[in-house]
Amino acid sequence: MARSNKPIVWGPFAAGGTLTAFLTPALILLTLLAALGHAPDLLAYERLHAVASHWLAKLVIVGIVFLSLWSAAHRLRITLYDLGMRADALVATVVYLIAVAGTLAAIVYLLRI
Amino acid sequence: MSRRPYVREIPKFRWFFRQPRYLRYMARELSCLFIGAYALMMVWGSKQLADGPATWGAFLERLHSPSSIAFHVLALGFALYHTITWFNLTPKALPVQVGGEFVPDGVIVGAHYVGWGLLSLAVLYFAGAF
């Protein structure tokens, strides 16, 4: 049977697509409220800092960031192919690298909290 | 004698304007730009939070700018479109069989919407939005 890396790439895409479908609208609504001057209590420095100090919260945030970035990266790769960019290996390398780099940056920043 | 094979021209950036369903497909796919950008904003926010109260305060202050509000409104619209299209596809991706019968599509999709509503309310409640 031919070997393929498709399941490894596609698995986090499906997981991320499901996670962002359930969670991202509510998250955007939180910062939209803040943008409109009705910041929810959670976004106050003391409260958010206290929440983000817990290792479980850090793990959850990193999980959300990784799955969101990976599924967005995968979808962007497929869409760019549809828009006529046939250099798929290059596109895939760039978008997945951005997803991984963003996740690593989130880990570094969260560990400083 | 050589023959030139017929190659159908596909315009790179215009094909999805030809049909409303191509346009809806492209709108769904472009939701990834906003979801990805929002995730990167979370990464940036983590840095601002780690840098201390003053930096975090400046981050919150910048959320008030008109471009930030515009981004949030657009991102919310695309995120909702992603949610709707994703849930409506789940019966195709995950057909559930009970005994000899398949669970009707509407039940699977409906369960997702109920779960989504409850989770969103829980997130907003935990965040103290109401």
gemmi code that builds the backbone of each chain (N, CA, C; Angstrom):
import gemmi

chains = {
    "A": [
        ("MET", (0.842, -1.199, 0.000), (0.000, 0.000, 0.000), (0.873, 1.243, 0.000)),
        ("ALA", (0.499, 2.204, -0.801), (1.294, 3.434, -0.879), (1.225, 4.191, 0.447)),
        ("ARG", (2.374, 4.683, 0.855), (2.402, 5.495, 2.072), (2.045, 6.927, 1.738)),
        ("SER", (1.386, 7.579, 2.682), (0.958, 8.950, 2.446), (1.014, 9.718, 3.751)),
        ("ASN", (1.378, 10.988, 3.678), (1.366, 11.797, 4.904), (0.028, 12.515, 5.077)),
        ("LYS", (-0.943, 12.173, 4.210), (-2.204, 12.897, 4.237), (-2.927, 12.837, 5.591)),
        ("PRO", (-3.005, 11.627, 6.235), (-3.725, 11.578, 7.514), (-3.114, 12.511, 8.567)),
        ("ILE", (-1.762, 12.640, 8.571), (-1.092, 13.471, 9.583), (-1.449, 14.939, 9.372)),
        ("VAL", (-1.538, 15.329, 8.099), (-1.854, 16.716, 7.778), (-3.347, 16.981, 7.979)),
        ("TRP", (-4.145, 15.983, 7.600), (-5.597, 16.178, 7.570), (-6.212, 16.057, 8.959)),
        ("GLY", (-5.640, 15.204, 9.813), (-6.197, 14.996, 11.156), (-6.337, 16.287, 11.940)),
        ("PRO", (-5.214, 17.039, 12.119), (-5.331, 18.323, 12.837), (-6.230, 19.319, 12.111)),
        ("PHE", (-6.318, 19.221, 10.759), (-7.229, 20.109, 10.031), (-8.667, 19.846, 10.449)),
        ("ALA", (-9.054, 18.568, 10.467), (-10.433, 18.228, 10.839), (-10.708, 18.603, 12.293)),
        ("ALA", (-9.733, 18.307, 13.174), (-9.903, 18.649, 14.589), (-10.008, 20.171, 14.746)),
        ("GLY", (-9.148, 20.895, 14.037), (-9.152, 22.358, 14.136), (-10.412, 22.962, 13.546)),
        ("GLY", (-10.868, 22.385, 12.429), (-12.104, 22.882, 11.827), (-13.275, 22.731, 12.779)),
        ("THR", (-13.315, 21.590, 13.477), (-14.394, 21.354, 14.435), (-14.257, 22.280, 15.636)),
        ("LEU", (-13.028, 22.390, 16.171), (-12.814, 23.255, 17.339), (-13.171, 24.714, 17.019)),
        ("THR", (-12.705, 25.217, 15.867), (-12.973, 26.622, 15.540), (-14.461, 26.834, 15.251)),
        ("ALA", (-15.134, 25.810, 14.708), (-16.574, 25.946, 14.470), (-17.307, 26.133, 15.796)),
        ("PHE", (-16.879, 25.388, 16.827), (-17.554, 25.461, 18.122), (-17.149, 26.696, 18.933)),
        ("LEU", (-15.873, 27.109, 18.806), (-15.334, 28.047, 19.795), (-15.054, 29.453, 19.266)),
        ("THR", (-14.569, 29.566, 18.022), (-14.055, 30.858, 17.554), (-15.097, 31.978, 17.568)),
        ("PRO", (-16.360, 31.740, 17.154), (-17.316, 32.864, 17.216), (-17.435, 33.457, 18.614)),
        ("ALA", (-17.486, 32.608, 19.654), (-17.607, 33.120, 21.025), (-16.356, 33.905, 21.420)),
        ("LEU", (-15.174, 33.392, 21.018), (-13.926, 34.097, 21.363), (-13.883, 35.466, 20.696)),
        ("ILE", (-14.257, 35.514, 19.402), (-14.244, 36.791, 18.689), (-15.223, 37.758, 19.340)),
        ("LEU", (-16.371, 37.218, 19.774), (-17.373, 38.067, 20.422), (-16.797, 38.712, 21.688)),
        ("LEU", (-15.956, 37.966, 22.419), (-15.367, 38.518, 23.653), (-14.512, 39.747, 23.355)),
        ("THR", (-13.616, 39.641, 22.359), (-12.756, 40.797, 22.072), (-13.517, 41.863, 21.297)),
        ("LEU", (-14.583, 41.468, 20.577), (-15.417, 42.490, 19.924), (-16.103, 43.351, 20.990)),
        ("LEU", (-16.597, 42.698, 22.058), (-17.201, 43.456, 23.162), (-16.173, 44.421, 23.752)),
        ("ALA", (-14.931, 43.933, 23.930), (-13.871, 44.802, 24.456), (-13.611, 45.962, 23.501)),
        ("ALA", (-13.619, 45.656, 22.192), (-13.371, 46.697, 21.193), (-14.459, 47.769, 21.237)),
        ("LEU", (-15.679, 47.350, 21.602), (-16.806, 48.294, 21.646), (-16.940, 48.958, 23.015)),
        ("GLY", (-15.950, 48.694, 23.915), (-15.953, 49.368, 25.208), (-16.687, 48.631, 26.307)),
        ("HIS", (-17.069, 47.359, 26.055), (-17.734, 46.556, 27.088), (-16.884, 45.330, 27.394)),
        ("ALA", (-15.633, 45.548, 27.767), (-14.705, 44.435, 27.979), (-15.235, 43.483, 29.050)),
        ("PRO", (-15.325, 42.169, 28.733), (-15.742, 41.197, 29.750), (-14.706, 41.144, 30.884)),
        ("ASP", (-15.160, 40.761, 32.097), (-14.274, 40.716, 33.269), (-13.008, 39.895, 33.022)),
        ("LEU", (-13.154, 38.819, 32.242), (-12.023, 37.914, 32.013), (-10.826, 38.650, 31.418)),
        ("LEU", (-11.086, 39.722, 30.643), (-9.991, 40.406, 29.950), (-9.281, 41.428, 30.842)),
        ("ALA", (-9.765, 41.599, 32.064), (-9.030, 42.458, 33.006), (-7.694, 41.787, 33.327)),
        ("TYR", (-6.611, 42.596, 33.462), (-5.262, 42.036, 33.597), (-5.158, 41.005, 34.715)),
        ("GLU", (-5.619, 41.375, 35.922), (-5.428, 40.490, 37.081), (-6.116, 39.145, 36.851)),
        ("ARG", (-7.374, 39.215, 36.348), (-8.136, 37.980, 36.179), (-7.516, 37.099, 35.089)),
        ("LEU", (-7.208, 37.702, 33.935), (-6.678, 36.899, 32.828), (-5.298, 36.346, 33.181)),
        ("HIS", (-4.494, 37.169, 33.867), (-3.160, 36.725, 34.275), (-3.278, 35.543, 35.243)),
        ("ALA", (-4.249, 35.632, 36.174), (-4.444, 34.538, 37.134), (-4.873, 33.264, 36.404)),
        ("VAL", (-5.812, 33.412, 35.458), (-6.284, 32.234, 34.719), (-5.140, 31.629, 33.916)),
        ("ALA", (-4.390, 32.499, 33.195), (-3.331, 32.008, 32.304), (-2.119, 31.502, 33.079)),
        ("SER", (-2.094, 31.704, 34.401), (-0.967, 31.198, 35.191), (-1.068, 29.697, 35.420)),
        ("HIS", (-2.275, 29.176, 35.311), (-2.472, 27.746, 35.538), (-1.987, 26.947, 34.340)),
        ("TRP", (-1.308, 25.829, 34.612), (-0.737, 25.049, 33.502), (-1.816, 24.508, 32.574)),
        ("LEU", (-3.011, 24.198, 33.149), (-4.074, 23.627, 32.316), (-4.585, 24.672, 31.319)),
        ("ALA", (-4.695, 25.944, 31.786), (-5.136, 27.011, 30.889), (-4.115, 27.229, 29.772)),
        ("LYS", (-2.824, 27.181, 30.138), (-1.774, 27.324, 29.110), (-1.919, 26.233, 28.054)),
        ("LEU", (-2.154, 24.995, 28.531), (-2.283, 23.864, 27.619), (-3.484, 24.061, 26.684)),
        ("VAL", (-4.606, 24.532, 27.269), (-5.814, 24.748, 26.471), (-5.566, 25.824, 25.423)),
        ("ILE", (-4.923, 26.940, 25.833), (-4.674, 28.042, 24.891), (-3.755, 27.573, 23.763)),
        ("VAL", (-2.689, 26.845, 24.119), (-1.768, 26.347, 23.081), (-2.515, 25.404, 22.137)),
        ("GLY", (-3.389, 24.561, 22.699), (-4.168, 23.647, 21.861), (-5.058, 24.406, 20.893)),
        ("ILE", (-5.733, 25.446, 21.402), (-6.617, 26.250, 20.536), (-5.803, 26.927, 19.439)),
        ("VAL", (-4.661, 27.521, 19.833), (-3.826, 28.235, 18.855), (-3.316, 27.265, 17.785)),
        ("PHE", (-2.788, 26.099, 18.216), (-2.225, 25.173, 17.231), (-3.294, 24.677, 16.254)),
        ("LEU", (-4.433, 24.218, 16.792), (-5.457, 23.645, 15.913), (-6.055, 24.717, 15.004)),
        ("SER", (-6.245, 25.946, 15.518), (-6.775, 27.031, 14.673), (-5.803, 27.345, 13.544)),
        ("LEU", (-4.512, 27.514, 13.910), (-3.523, 27.881, 12.890), (-3.341, 26.764, 11.873)),
        ("TRP", (-3.300, 25.514, 12.356), (-3.070, 24.400, 11.425), (-4.234, 24.250, 10.444)),
        ("SER", (-5.465, 24.324, 10.945), (-6.605, 24.135, 10.032), (-6.700, 25.304, 9.062)),
        ("ALA", (-6.383, 26.529, 9.549), (-6.386, 27.679, 8.631), (-5.294, 27.514, 7.581)),
        ("ALA", (-4.117, 27.038, 8.008), (-2.990, 26.855, 7.080), (-3.347, 25.837, 5.998)),
        ("HIS", (-3.957, 24.722, 6.433), (-4.295, 23.668, 5.479), (-5.331, 24.156, 4.466)),
        ("ARG", (-6.330, 24.890, 4.986), (-7.382, 25.376, 4.093), (-6.809, 26.413, 3.127)),
        ("LEU", (-5.893, 27.260, 3.625), (-5.274, 28.268, 2.759), (-4.468, 27.596, 1.645)),
        ("ARG", (-3.767, 26.510, 2.014), (-2.974, 25.771, 1.025), (-3.861, 25.242, -0.105)),
        ("ILE", (-4.989, 24.629, 0.261), (-5.901, 24.073, -0.737), (-6.506, 25.208, -1.577)),
        ("THR", (-6.843, 26.325, -0.918), (-7.466, 27.443, -1.629), (-6.490, 28.074, -2.609)),
        ("LEU", (-5.225, 28.208, -2.202), (-4.229, 28.785, -3.112), (-4.052, 27.895, -4.338)),
        ("TYR", (-4.155, 26.583, -4.147), (-4.094, 25.673, -5.295), (-5.266, 25.945, -6.231)),
        ("ASP", (-6.470, 26.138, -5.631), (-7.657, 26.444, -6.433), (-7.512, 27.756, -7.179)),
        ("LEU", (-6.701, 28.677, -6.608), (-6.520, 29.982, -7.250), (-5.361, 29.949, -8.249)),
        ("GLY", (-4.869, 28.743, -8.548), (-3.902, 28.612, -9.619), (-2.453, 28.539, -9.187)),
        ("MET", (-2.171, 28.546, -7.864), (-0.779, 28.409, -7.414), (-0.420, 26.936, -7.378)),
        ("ARG", (0.371, 26.498, -8.343), (0.627, 25.061, -8.450), (1.895, 24.635, -7.710)),
        ("ALA", (2.596, 25.588, -7.080), (3.797, 25.234, -6.313), (3.370, 24.729, -4.941)),
        ("ASP", (2.678, 23.568, -4.917), (2.038, 23.106, -3.683), (3.038, 22.805, -2.574)),
        ("ALA", (4.186, 22.202, -2.923), (5.156, 21.835, -1.876), (5.658, 23.084, -1.173)),
        ("LEU", (5.923, 24.133, -1.943), (6.405, 25.394, -1.364), (5.325, 26.034, -0.490)),
        ("VAL", (4.094, 26.108, -1.039), (2.986, 26.706, -0.293), (2.769, 25.943, 1.011)),
        ("ALA", (2.752, 24.603, 0.914), (2.517, 23.776, 2.101), (3.592, 24.038, 3.150)),
        ("THR", (4.864, 24.069, 2.717), (5.960, 24.300, 3.663), (5.776, 25.634, 4.376)),
        ("VAL", (5.469, 26.688, 3.613), (5.353, 28.027, 4.199), (4.188, 28.089, 5.190)),
        ("VAL", (3.005, 27.627, 4.774), (1.840, 27.801, 5.661), (1.943, 26.925, 6.914)),
        ("TYR", (2.431, 25.682, 6.765), (2.551, 24.836, 7.954), (3.641, 25.365, 8.880)),
        ("LEU", (4.716, 25.936, 8.303), (5.779, 26.511, 9.139), (5.236, 27.683, 9.956)),
        ("ILE", (4.395, 28.528, 9.309), (3.809, 29.658, 10.038), (2.959, 29.137, 11.202)),
        ("ALA", (2.184, 28.068, 10.939), (1.330, 27.505, 11.992), (2.174, 26.990, 13.157)),
        ("VAL", (3.261, 26.284, 12.826), (4.116, 25.726, 13.889), (4.855, 26.849, 14.624)),
        ("ALA", (5.347, 27.842, 13.866), (6.074, 28.949, 14.505), (5.152, 29.732, 15.437)),
        ("GLY", (3.916, 29.972, 15.008), (2.960, 30.681, 15.855), (2.681, 29.912, 17.138)),
        ("THR", (2.568, 28.584, 17.002), (2.326, 27.754, 18.180), (3.515, 27.812, 19.144)),
        ("LEU", (4.746, 27.705, 18.595), (5.943, 27.762, 19.443), (6.027, 29.113, 20.148)),
        ("ALA", (5.696, 30.197, 19.416), (5.727, 31.527, 20.032), (4.723, 31.592, 21.185)),
        ("ALA", (3.531, 31.027, 20.976), (2.528, 31.034, 22.043), (3.051, 30.287, 23.269)),
        ("ILE", (3.740, 29.156, 23.043), (4.290, 28.380, 24.177), (5.307, 29.233, 24.939)),
        ("VAL", (6.209, 29.894, 24.189), (7.249, 30.718, 24.827), (6.613, 31.832, 25.656)),
        ("TYR", (5.636, 32.538, 25.062), (5.012, 33.672, 25.766), (4.245, 33.193, 26.990)),
        ("LEU", (3.487, 32.096, 26.836), (2.667, 31.626, 27.955), (3.535, 31.141, 29.116)),
        ("LEU", (4.711, 30.580, 28.796), (5.587, 30.105, 29.873), (6.177, 31.277, 30.659)),
        ("ARG", (6.138, 32.490, 30.063), (6.634, 33.668, 30.781), (5.588, 34.241, 31.732)),
        ("ILE", (4.344, 33.761, 31.620), (3.269, 34.297, 32.477), (3.315, 33.608, 33.846)),
    ],
    "B": [
        ("MET", (2.049, 13.726, -38.224), (1.156, 14.834, -37.952), (0.942, 14.960, -36.443)),
        ("SER", (1.145, 16.147, -35.945), (0.951, 16.315, -34.506), (-0.368, 17.012, -34.247)),
        ("ARG", (-0.916, 16.645, -33.115), (-2.177, 17.290, -32.739), (-1.951, 18.076, -31.462)),
        ("ARG", (-2.522, 19.222, -31.416), (-2.433, 19.980, -30.165), (-3.644, 19.640, -29.320)),
        ("PRO", (-3.416, 19.108, -28.094), (-4.579, 18.781, -27.260), (-5.330, 20.048, -26.860)),
        ("TYR", (-6.608, 19.907, -26.706), (-7.429, 21.059, -26.297), (-7.215, 21.318, -24.804)),
        ("VAL", (-6.786, 22.510, -24.469), (-6.618, 22.893, -23.066), (-7.650, 23.961, -22.744)),
        ("ARG", (-8.526, 23.611, -21.816), (-9.576, 24.572, -21.469), (-8.987, 25.652, -20.572)),
        ("GLU", (-9.212, 26.886, -20.925), (-8.696, 27.993, -20.126), (-9.518, 28.147, -18.849)),
        ("ILE", (-8.831, 28.178, -17.707), (-9.509, 28.472, -16.446), (-8.882, 29.741, -15.871)),
        ("PRO", (-9.632, 30.849, -15.849), (-9.053, 32.065, -15.304), (-8.739, 31.882, -13.819)),
        ("LYS", (-7.541, 32.351, -13.391), (-7.065, 32.031, -12.049), (-7.926, 32.642, -10.950)),
        ("PHE", (-8.318, 33.880, -11.137), (-8.983, 34.554, -10.016), (-10.446, 34.865, -10.303)),
        ("ARG", (-10.967, 34.417, -11.447), (-12.338, 34.833, -11.774), (-13.319, 33.682, -11.813)),
        ("TRP", (-12.806, 32.427, -11.797), (-13.728, 31.307, -11.997), (-14.816, 31.271, -10.931)),
        ("PHE", (-14.494, 31.733, -9.714), (-15.504, 31.559, -8.652), (-16.586, 32.624, -8.676)),
        ("PHE", (-16.472, 33.598, -9.627), (-17.567, 34.562, -9.767), (-18.653, 34.055, -10.721)),
        ("ARG", (-18.365, 32.919, -11.403), (-19.280, 32.450, -12.443), (-20.583, 31.912, -11.890)),
        ("GLN", (-20.522, 31.335, -10.699), (-21.670, 30.627, -10.137), (-21.816, 31.021, -8.694)),
        ("PRO", (-23.020, 31.236, -8.200), (-23.174, 31.569, -6.778), (-22.577, 30.504, -5.865)),
        ("ARG", (-22.672, 29.228, -6.273), (-22.141, 28.214, -5.347), (-20.618, 28.200, -5.336)),
        ("TYR", (-19.960, 28.614, -6.429), (-18.499, 28.757, -6.387), (-18.132, 29.886, -5.436)),
        ("LEU", (-18.949, 30.943, -5.458), (-18.690, 32.108, -4.613), (-18.865, 31.739, -3.137)),
        ("ARG", (-19.897, 30.937, -2.852), (-20.111, 30.495, -1.473), (-18.957, 29.598, -1.018)),
        ("TYR", (-18.467, 28.754, -1.948), (-17.317, 27.905, -1.635), (-16.113, 28.774, -1.289)),
        ("MET", (-15.873, 29.806, -2.099), (-14.712, 30.660, -1.870), (-14.865, 31.445, -0.563)),
        ("ALA", (-16.087, 31.882, -0.246), (-16.317, 32.584, 1.025), (-16.002, 31.656, 2.192)),
        ("ARG", (-16.394, 30.393, 2.071), (-16.112, 29.421, 3.135), (-14.607, 29.233, 3.280)),
        ("GLU", (-13.922, 29.092, 2.145), (-12.480, 28.858, 2.203), (-11.738, 30.074, 2.767)),
        ("LEU", (-12.193, 31.280, 2.411), (-11.498, 32.483, 2.869), (-11.709, 32.733, 4.365)),
        ("SER", (-12.680, 32.028, 4.974), (-12.850, 32.171, 6.422), (-11.553, 31.806, 7.142)),
        ("CYS", (-10.710, 30.980, 6.499), (-9.466, 30.557, 7.147), (-8.543, 31.747, 7.400)),
        ("LEU", (-8.603, 32.778, 6.539), (-7.741, 33.949, 6.744), (-8.086, 34.636, 8.057)),
        ("PHE", (-9.385, 34.740, 8.347), (-9.809, 35.440, 9.553), (-9.592, 34.588, 10.805)),
        ("ILE", (-9.855, 33.291, 10.697), (-9.638, 32.407, 11.844), (-8.141, 32.322, 12.153)),
        ("GLY", (-7.319, 32.243, 11.093), (-5.869, 32.220, 11.299), (-5.374, 33.537, 11.893)),
        ("ALA", (-5.889, 34.663, 11.369), (-5.472, 35.965, 11.885), (-5.877, 36.125, 13.346)),
        ("TYR", (-7.055, 35.631, 13.689), (-7.500, 35.742, 15.080), (-6.613, 34.899, 16.000)),
        ("ALA", (-6.215, 33.711, 15.536), (-5.319, 32.873, 16.341), (-3.970, 33.581, 16.530)),
        ("LEU", (-3.477, 34.250, 15.476), (-2.215, 34.989, 15.610), (-2.388, 36.152, 16.584)),
        ("MET", (-3.595, 36.759, 16.587), (-3.860, 37.820, 17.553), (-3.818, 37.265, 18.983)),
        ("MET", (-4.273, 36.023, 19.161), (-4.180, 35.393, 20.489), (-2.720, 35.205, 20.888)),
        ("VAL", (-1.874, 34.823, 19.908), (-0.439, 34.667, 20.203), (0.140, 36.010, 20.636)),
        ("TRP", (-0.171, 37.073, 19.886), (0.303, 38.410, 20.193), (-0.235, 38.856, 21.569)),
        ("GLY", (-1.477, 38.554, 21.833), (-2.077, 38.890, 23.123), (-1.368, 38.183, 24.278)),
        ("SER", (-0.939, 36.919, 24.048), (-0.208, 36.202, 25.093), (1.085, 36.932, 25.438)),
        ("LYS", (1.755, 37.444, 24.405), (2.990, 38.189, 24.641), (2.691, 39.460, 25.437)),
        ("GLN", (1.632, 40.174, 25.026), (1.289, 41.424, 25.697), (0.914, 41.174, 27.151)),
        ("LEU", (0.250, 40.043, 27.404), (-0.127, 39.706, 28.781), (1.114, 39.370, 29.606)),
        ("ALA", (2.055, 38.649, 28.974), (3.277, 38.270, 29.692), (4.133, 39.496, 30.000)),
        ("ASP", (4.031, 40.539, 29.181), (4.882, 41.733, 29.350), (4.411, 42.649, 30.479)),
        ("GLY", (3.241, 42.367, 31.067), (2.824, 43.144, 32.232), (1.574, 43.975, 32.013)),
        ("PRO", (1.067, 44.581, 33.106), (-0.221, 45.287, 33.059), (-0.236, 46.447, 32.065)),
        ("ALA", (0.851, 47.219, 31.976), (0.860, 48.391, 31.096), (0.733, 47.967, 29.636)),
        ("THR", (1.518, 46.934, 29.264), (1.486, 46.447, 27.878), (0.119, 45.855, 27.553)),
        ("TRP", (-0.431, 45.094, 28.514), (-1.756, 44.508, 28.290), (-2.802, 45.615, 28.134)),
        ("GLY", (-2.681, 46.660, 28.951), (-3.614, 47.784, 28.851), (-3.545, 48.440, 27.475)),
        ("ALA", (-2.318, 48.590, 26.954), (-2.153, 49.191, 25.623), (-2.776, 48.294, 24.552)),
        ("PHE", (-2.642, 46.971, 24.751), (-3.235, 46.007, 23.814), (-4.763, 46.171, 23.788)),
        ("LEU", (-5.360, 46.266, 24.980), (-6.819, 46.446, 25.049), (-7.221, 47.779, 24.412)),
        ("GLU", (-6.376, 48.803, 24.650), (-6.669, 50.135, 24.104), (-6.709, 50.095, 22.571)),
        ("ARG", (-5.762, 49.342, 21.979), (-5.693, 49.273, 20.511), (-6.890, 48.546, 19.916)),
        ("LEU", (-7.561, 47.719, 20.743), (-8.757, 47.027, 20.233), (-9.847, 48.022, 19.841)),
        ("HIS", (-9.813, 49.234, 20.455), (-10.871, 50.215, 20.188), (-10.761, 50.882, 18.817)),
        ("SER", (-9.643, 50.713, 18.130), (-9.455, 51.431, 16.860), (-10.486, 50.964, 15.828)),
        ("PRO", (-10.867, 51.866, 14.912), (-11.866, 51.491, 13.888), (-11.444, 50.281, 13.070)),
        ("SER", (-10.137, 50.165, 12.743), (-9.716, 49.017, 11.937), (-9.878, 47.722, 12.741)),
        ("SER", (-9.645, 47.791, 14.050), (-9.827, 46.599, 14.883), (-11.302, 46.202, 14.952)),
        ("ILE", (-12.173, 47.211, 15.081), (-13.613, 46.899, 15.127), (-14.047, 46.288, 13.793)),
        ("ALA", (-13.568, 46.880, 12.691), (-13.910, 46.345, 11.368), (-13.418, 44.909, 11.232)),
        ("PHE", (-12.170, 44.654, 11.686), (-11.629, 43.293, 11.613), (-12.496, 42.330, 12.414)),
        ("HIS", (-12.890, 42.744, 13.630), (-13.681, 41.863, 14.477), (-15.040, 41.537, 13.859)),
        ("VAL", (-15.689, 42.546, 13.270), (-17.005, 42.318, 12.672), (-16.879, 41.352, 11.489)),
        ("LEU", (-15.876, 41.602, 10.622), (-15.652, 40.713, 9.478), (-15.304, 39.305, 9.952)),
        ("ALA", (-14.404, 39.234, 10.937), (-13.955, 37.924, 11.431), (-15.125, 37.163, 12.039)),
        ("LEU", (-15.989, 37.869, 12.763), (-17.153, 37.200, 13.357), (-18.068, 36.653, 12.265)),
        ("GLY", (-18.299, 37.453, 11.212), (-19.137, 37.000, 10.103), (-18.572, 35.759, 9.437)),
        ("PHE", (-17.259, 35.783, 9.133), (-16.644, 34.628, 8.470), (-16.593, 33.421, 9.409)),
        ("ALA", (-16.343, 33.663, 10.711), (-16.293, 32.548, 11.667), (-17.667, 31.882, 11.761)),
        ("LEU", (-18.734, 32.685, 11.773), (-20.084, 32.112, 11.816), (-20.362, 31.314, 10.550)),
        ("TYR", (-19.883, 31.836, 9.403), (-20.095, 31.119, 8.142), (-19.348, 29.788, 8.159)),
        ("HIS", (-18.137, 29.800, 8.731), (-17.379, 28.548, 8.864), (-18.151, 27.559, 9.730)),
        ("THR", (-18.686, 28.042, 10.859), (-19.432, 27.168, 11.775), (-20.620, 26.530, 11.059)),
        ("ILE", (-21.405, 27.365, 10.363), (-22.613, 26.862, 9.706), (-22.263, 25.825, 8.635)),
        ("THR", (-21.270, 26.173, 7.781), (-20.923, 25.242, 6.705), (-20.319, 23.960, 7.275)),
        ("TRP", (-19.531, 24.089, 8.353), (-18.893, 22.902, 8.948), (-19.937, 21.968, 9.531)),
        ("PHE", (-20.877, 22.527, 10.297), (-21.911, 21.685, 10.914), (-22.782, 21.028, 9.849)),
        ("ASN", (-23.112, 21.793, 8.799), (-24.000, 21.232, 7.778), (-23.334, 20.096, 7.004)),
        ("LEU", (-21.999, 20.021, 7.056), (-21.292, 18.936, 6.357), (-21.078, 17.711, 7.235)),
        ("THR", (-21.264, 17.845, 8.572), (-20.905, 16.725, 9.449), (-21.651, 15.428, 9.138)),
        ("PRO", (-22.942, 15.454, 8.741), (-23.580, 14.157, 8.447), (-22.912, 13.444, 7.279)),
        ("LYS", (-22.283, 14.222, 6.369), (-21.565, 13.603, 5.245), (-20.254, 12.994, 5.727)),
        ("ALA", (-19.579, 13.698, 6.651), (-18.270, 13.227, 7.100), (-18.396, 12.146, 8.169)),
        ("LEU", (-19.421, 12.265, 9.012), (-19.572, 11.319, 10.124), (-20.996, 10.764, 10.157)),
        ("PRO", (-21.365, 9.918, 9.194), (-22.706, 9.330, 9.262), (-22.776, 8.390, 10.465)),
        ("VAL", (-23.846, 8.508, 11.246), (-23.999, 7.684, 12.455), (-25.065, 6.635, 12.196)),
        ("GLN", (-24.680, 5.385, 12.439), (-25.617, 4.286, 12.215), (-26.054, 3.718, 13.560)),
        ("VAL", (-27.381, 3.605, 13.746), (-27.902, 2.961, 14.952), (-28.725, 1.773, 14.491)),
        ("GLY", (-28.287, 0.551, 14.858), (-28.939, -0.641, 14.338), (-28.759, -0.665, 12.828)),
        ("GLY", (-29.851, -0.841, 12.095), (-29.748, -0.891, 10.650), (-30.009, 0.459, 9.996)),
        ("GLU", (-30.346, 1.447, 10.809), (-30.772, 2.733, 10.258), (-29.687, 3.792, 10.452)),
        ("PHE", (-29.589, 4.713, 9.500), (-28.738, 5.876, 9.679), (-29.520, 6.954, 10.413)),
        ("VAL", (-28.856, 7.615, 11.367), (-29.475, 8.745, 12.057), (-29.718, 9.852, 11.026)),
        ("PRO", (-30.942, 10.429, 10.987), (-31.217, 11.467, 9.978), (-30.241, 12.634, 10.076)),
        ("ASP", (-29.893, 13.224, 8.907), (-28.938, 14.334, 8.851), (-29.333, 15.458, 9.818)),
        ("GLY", (-30.636, 15.766, 9.843), (-31.100, 16.887, 10.651), (-30.804, 16.706, 12.136)),
        ("VAL", (-30.840, 15.458, 12.599), (-30.576, 15.192, 14.022), (-29.104, 15.462, 14.335)),
        ("ILE", (-28.206, 14.989, 13.445), (-26.762, 15.181, 13.663), (-26.430, 16.677, 13.639)),
        ("VAL", (-26.949, 17.375, 12.608), (-26.664, 18.810, 12.490), (-27.256, 19.555, 13.686)),
        ("GLY", (-28.508, 19.213, 14.033), (-29.179, 19.882, 15.142), (-28.422, 19.715, 16.452)),
        ("ALA", (-27.909, 18.487, 16.689), (-27.151, 18.240, 17.922), (-25.924, 19.145, 17.986)),
        ("HIS", (-25.286, 19.347, 16.815), (-24.114, 20.228, 16.779), (-24.496, 21.661, 17.136)),
        ("TYR", (-25.623, 22.129, 16.576), (-26.037, 23.511, 16.869), (-26.354, 23.685, 18.346)),
        ("VAL", (-27.023, 22.677, 18.943), (-27.354, 22.770, 20.369), (-26.066, 22.816, 21.197)),
        ("GLY", (-25.130, 21.906, 20.881), (-23.856, 21.884, 21.599), (-23.110, 23.200, 21.459)),
        ("TRP", (-23.127, 23.746, 20.242), (-22.450, 25.022, 19.960), (-23.061, 26.149, 20.801)),
        ("GLY", (-24.400, 26.196, 20.819), (-25.081, 27.239, 21.593), (-24.730, 27.154, 23.073)),
        ("LEU", (-24.764, 25.920, 23.620), (-24.478, 25.745, 25.048), (-23.029, 26.121, 25.357)),
        ("LEU", (-22.098, 25.670, 24.490), (-20.681, 25.962, 24.726), (-20.425, 27.466, 24.651)),
        ("SER", (-21.035, 28.130, 23.654), (-20.830, 29.575, 23.507), (-21.353, 30.317, 24.727)),
        ("LEU", (-22.532, 29.907, 25.222), (-23.080, 30.535, 26.427), (-22.146, 30.307, 27.608)),
        ("ALA", (-21.606, 29.078, 27.724), (-20.701, 28.766, 28.830), (-19.451, 29.643, 28.770)),
        ("VAL", (-18.892, 29.813, 27.553), (-17.685, 30.647, 27.396), (-17.993, 32.087, 27.787)),
        ("LEU", (-19.115, 32.620, 27.289), (-19.479, 34.011, 27.582), (-19.743, 34.187, 29.074)),
        ("TYR", (-20.348, 33.165, 29.704), (-20.650, 33.255, 31.140), (-19.348, 33.214, 31.948)),
        ("PHE", (-18.447, 32.277, 31.581), (-17.164, 32.159, 32.282), (-16.366, 33.460, 32.164)),
        ("ALA", (-16.478, 34.102, 31.000), (-15.728, 35.342, 30.776), (-16.395, 36.543, 31.447)),
        ("GLY", (-17.587, 36.336, 31.976), (-18.271, 37.439, 32.643), (-18.837, 38.459, 31.665)),
        ("ALA", (-19.218, 37.975, 30.449), (-19.751, 38.900, 29.447), (-21.191, 39.294, 29.765)),
        ("PHE", (-21.850, 38.496, 30.638), (-23.211, 38.877, 31.025), (-23.497, 38.416, 32.436)),
    ],
}
model = gemmi.Model(1)
for chain_id, residues in chains.items():
    chain = gemmi.Chain(chain_id)
    for i, (resn, *xyz) in enumerate(residues, 1):
        res = gemmi.Residue()
        res.name, res.seqid = resn, gemmi.SeqId(i, " ")
        for name, pos in zip(("N", "CA", "C"), xyz):
            atom = gemmi.Atom()
            atom.name, atom.element = name, gemmi.Element(name[0])
            atom.pos, atom.b_iso = gemmi.Position(*pos), 0.0
            res.add_atom(atom)
        chain.add_residue(res)
    model.add_chain(chain)
structure = gemmi.Structure()
structure.add_model(model)
structure.setup_entities()
